[in-house]
Amino acid sequence: EEMERKGIAGDVRTYTMLMDACANAGKVGKAMQVQEKMEKKGIAGNVVSYNALMNACAKAGKVGEAMKVLEEMERKGIAGDVRTYTMLMDACANAGKVGKAMQVQEEMERKGIVGNVVTYNTIMNACAKAGKVGEAMKVLEEMERKGIVGNVVTYNTIMNACAKAGKVGEAMKVLEEMERKGIAGDVRTYTMLMDACANAGKVGKAMQVQEKMEKKGIAGNVVSYSALMHAYAKAGKVAEGMKVLEEMERKGIAGDVVTYTTLMDACAKAGKVGEAMKGLEEMGRKGIAGNVKTYNTLVN
């Protein structure tokens, strides 16, 4: 608006950056309005500006709109690049459409566009979100056959698929594979591995994972401690769960709604209703608002 008041005409870069800002703020409609305004001013879009619009659709999981962006590019003779197709796959992943994401990848390859590590990570993420561990593993194998080196995001994505399916053995193998390849895991890697252990009811294994993480000098956060607490909650080990909370507080890590709800769940499963109620009171004192899961735990 300031530029327009001063008679300074924006160019394609101006509008592209504005669409990027809209994408980062999750405002797809606004990004589309910016593109329309750009076209009304006779400014032709390019692959970068259309990618910015695609990014807005992808972040919102709006597959239909993202497909329309690609169709419009093709009508105007603007060839998409690896980023265009990767973002379209991301839109499919966010909408839980694994098959569609794979179709987009096939279309990209037919056009002679070579995928990169981000492309393959995106496809694996789509598989992970749908709980398709086998398919995610196949994508990793395909990636390696093509000589594309995975990174920590690649292996975390595979780990996430294993964790959601409660496949502890496969998740442990992923960590071993990372270590063999010299890829250092991060706090997310170990947190997901603890989640896999928790989902499989393996408390001791979750503790070993936490110890291994600490030995490697990786500091835990509220999510990793909540994952360990989740393992104790599933086993009904209230005292151990309380010790995790105490350790967090000693280290200056503030618990959140997930932390306290998990602890209350452990209390409820052990028949300690009074302790669960105290957890809710503690949340109130600390200004942490409960959610539907918190109250469902108490009602149950």
Secondary structure by P-SEA (a helix, b strand, c coil): cccccccccccaaaaaaaaaaaaaaccaaaaaaaaaaaaaacccccaaaaaaaaaaaaaacaaaaaaaaaaaaaaacccccaaaaaaaaaaaaaaccaaaaaaaaaaaaaacccccaaaaaaaaaaaaaacaaaaaaaaaaaaaaacccccaaaaaaaaaaaaaacaaaaaaaaaaaaaaacccccaaaaaaaaaaaaaaccaaaaaaaaaaaaaacccccaaaaaaaaaaaaaacaaaaaaaaaaaaaaacccccaaaaaaaaaaaaaacaaaaaaaaaaaaaaacccccaaaaaaaac
